Amino acid sequence: MITAFYGLRRSEVLGLQWDSFDFENKTITIKHTITITNTDGNNRKIEGKDRTKNKSSYRTLPLFDDIANMLLDAKEKQQSFKKAFGNSYNKKYLNYVFVKPDGNIVRPDYVTQHFSILLDKNNMRHIRFHDLRHSCASLLLAKNIPMKSIQEWLGHSNFSTTANLYAHLDSNSKKISASVLEDTFKLTDKKKENEENNRSSLNNIL
C-alpha cells in the first residue's frame, strides 16, 4: 500500500524507519534505504544507508490518515511479536518498520519473490514490484497532476527523467489540451459567423 501510494523504490520502502514518520505533523520523510551488496564469492550483504539514490530522492511527503492508521496497527503488532519472541527477537532492526515477526529485516529479494506470489494468490495480473511506482505516476498523470509535481513526488533527480519515462502517458493530457484549443477556435469562428449574419440582416433591414 505504501509503495503504491507514494511510488517508492524498493530500497526506499524497506528503509523506512519509525522516525521517518511524524504522526503529529502528518509527514513521511524518505531518508534511508536498504540494499543488497555482493561481497566475496556468493555472499550477499544487506546494508542500511542514511542516504537516498540522489539528493532529490530525499523528500518529505504528506502522511494521510489511512496510511497512518495502518502504520500504527503494524507497530502494535511488532510490539506483540517482540514480546512473544523474547530473547530470540532480533533487536538490530528495532527502528525499522518492515521486519519479519522475529525482528529480522525484510530482504529486497524476498519482496520481489513474494509480491509475485501475492498477485497469483489474488488472481491479479503479474507485474513487477517496481511497477507499483509506475502505476503511482500513471494515476497522478491521469488526474492531470503537472509533470514537475510528479518528479518531486517520485524523487527523480531531474525533470527530464520523469518526462522521458512518462511522455507516452502524458500524450493523453496533450490530446485534452488540443481538444480545448480546437473548441475555442470553433467558438471563435462561430462568433465571426454570427457577426457576419447579423450585419447581413441589418443591411437587409436598411
C-alpha positions in Angstrom: 0.0 0.0 0.0 2.7 2.5 0.9 4.8 1.6 -2.2 1.8 2.1 -4.5 0.6 5.3 -2.7 3.9 7.1 -2.6 5.6 5.5 -5.6 8.6 4.4 -3.6 11.6 2.5 -4.8 12.0 -0.9 -3.2 15.1 0.3 -1.3 13.2 3.3 0.0 10.1 1.4 1.3 12.3 -1.2 3.1 14.4 1.6 4.5 11.5 3.3 6.2 12.1 3.6 10.0 9.7 4.7 12.7 11.4 8.1 12.9 10.7 8.6 9.2 7.1 9.3 10.2 5.9 12.4 12.1 2.4 11.4 13.2 1.8 14.8 14.8 2.6 16.9 11.8 1.5 14.1 9.4 4.6 13.8 7.2 6.7 11.0 5.9 10.4 11.6 5.1 12.3 9.4 2.7 15.9 9.4 4.0 17.1 5.9 4.5 17.5 2.9 2.2 18.0 -0.9 2.4 20.1 -2.5 -0.3 21.9 -5.8 -1.0 25.6 -5.7 -1.9 27.7 -8.5 -3.3 30.7 -9.5 -1.2 33.4 -12.1 -1.8 32.0 -15.2 -3.5 28.3 -15.7 -3.5 27.7 -13.9 -0.2 25.2 -11.0 -0.3 25.1 -8.5 2.4 22.1 -6.3 3.5 23.1 -2.7 4.1 21.1 0.1 5.6 22.3 3.6 4.5 21.3 7.0 5.7 21.2 8.3 2.2 19.0 8.0 -0.9 19.6 7.4 -4.6 20.2 11.1 -5.2 19.6 14.5 -3.5 16.1 14.8 -4.9 15.2 11.3 -3.5 15.5 12.8 0.0 12.0 14.2 0.3 9.1 14.8 2.7 5.6 13.9 1.7 2.2 14.2 3.5 1.1 11.4 5.7 -2.6 10.6 5.2 -4.8 9.3 7.9 -5.4 5.8 6.3 -1.7 5.2 5.9 -1.0 6.5 9.4 -3.6 4.1 10.9 -2.2 1.2 9.0 1.3 2.0 10.4 0.1 2.3 14.0 -1.5 -1.1 13.7 1.7 -2.5 12.3 3.7 -1.0 15.1 1.3 -2.6 17.7 1.7 -6.0 16.1 5.5 -5.5 16.0 5.5 -4.9 19.7 3.4 -8.1 20.3 5.8 -10.2 18.2 8.8 -8.7 20.1 7.2 -9.7 23.4 6.3 -13.2 22.1 9.8 -14.0 20.8 11.5 -12.6 23.9 15.3 -13.0 23.8 15.1 -14.6 20.3 13.9 -11.4 18.8 16.5 -9.6 16.6 17.0 -6.2 18.2 19.3 -5.0 15.5 16.4 -3.6 13.4 14.2 -2.2 16.1 13.7 1.1 14.4 12.7 -0.4 11.0 9.0 -0.6 10.0 9.2 -3.6 7.7 10.6 -6.5 9.7 9.6 -10.2 10.0 7.9 -11.4 13.2 11.3 -12.4 14.7 12.7 -8.9 14.1 14.8 -9.7 11.1 14.8 -7.2 8.3 12.8 -8.0 5.2 15.2 -8.6 2.4 14.8 -6.9 -1.0 14.8 -10.2 -2.9 12.1 -11.6 -0.5 9.8 -8.7 -1.5 10.3 -9.3 -5.2 9.6 -13.1 -4.9 6.6 -12.8 -2.6 5.0 -9.9 -4.5 4.6 -12.3 -7.4 3.1 -14.9 -5.1 0.7 -12.3 -3.7 -0.5 -11.5 -7.2 -1.1 -15.1 -8.1 -2.9 -15.8 -4.8 -5.4 -12.9 -5.6 -5.7 -13.8 -9.3 -4.2 -10.5 -10.3 -2.1 -9.7 -13.5 1.6 -10.2 -13.0 3.6 -7.0 -12.7 7.0 -6.3 -11.1 7.1 -4.7 -7.7 8.8 -1.7 -9.2 5.7 -1.3 -11.5 3.8 0.0 -8.4 6.0 3.1 -8.7 5.0 3.5 -12.4 1.3 2.9 -11.5 1.6 5.7 -9.0 2.9 8.1 -11.7 0.3 7.0 -14.2 -2.6 7.7 -11.7 -1.2 11.1 -11.0 -0.9 11.9 -14.7 -4.4 10.7 -15.3 -5.6 13.2 -12.7 -3.7 16.0 -14.6 -1.1 16.5 -11.9 1.8 18.5 -13.5 4.9 16.5 -14.5 7.1 18.7 -12.3 5.0 17.8 -9.3 5.2 14.1 -10.2 9.0 14.5 -10.4 9.1 15.8 -6.9 6.7 13.2 -5.6 8.8 10.3 -7.0 12.1 11.9 -6.1 13.6 11.9 -9.6 16.9 13.8 -9.9 15.8 15.9 -12.8 12.7 16.8 -14.8 13.9 15.1 -18.0 14.0 11.7 -16.2 10.3 12.0 -15.3 9.4 13.4 -18.8 11.2 10.6 -20.6 9.7 7.8 -18.6 6.1 9.1 -18.8 6.0 11.1 -22.0 3.7 8.4 -23.6 1.3 8.7 -20.8 1.3 12.5 -21.0 0.1 12.3 -24.6 -3.4 12.0 -23.2 -3.2 15.4 -21.5 -1.9 16.8 -24.7 -4.9 15.5 -26.5 -7.1 17.2 -23.9 -5.3 20.4 -24.4 -5.7 20.1 -28.2 -9.4 19.5 -27.8 -9.8 22.6 -25.6 -8.0 24.7 -28.2 -10.0 23.2 -31.0 -13.3 24.0 -29.3 -12.0 27.5 -28.6 -11.2 28.2 -32.2 -14.6 26.7 -33.3 -16.3 29.1 -30.9 -14.3 32.0 -32.3 -15.3 31.0 -35.9 -18.9 30.7 -34.9 -18.8 34.1 -33.3 -17.5 35.6 -36.5 -20.2 33.8 -38.5 -22.9 35.2 -36.2 -21.4 38.7 -36.5 -21.5 38.4 -40.3 -25.0 37.1 -40.3 -26.1 40.0 -38.1 -24.5 42.5 -40.4 -26.2 40.9 -43.4 -29.6 41.0 -41.6 -29.1 44.7 -40.7 -28.2 45.6 -44.3 -31.4 43.8 -45.5 -33.5 45.8 -43.0 -31.9 49.1 -44.1 
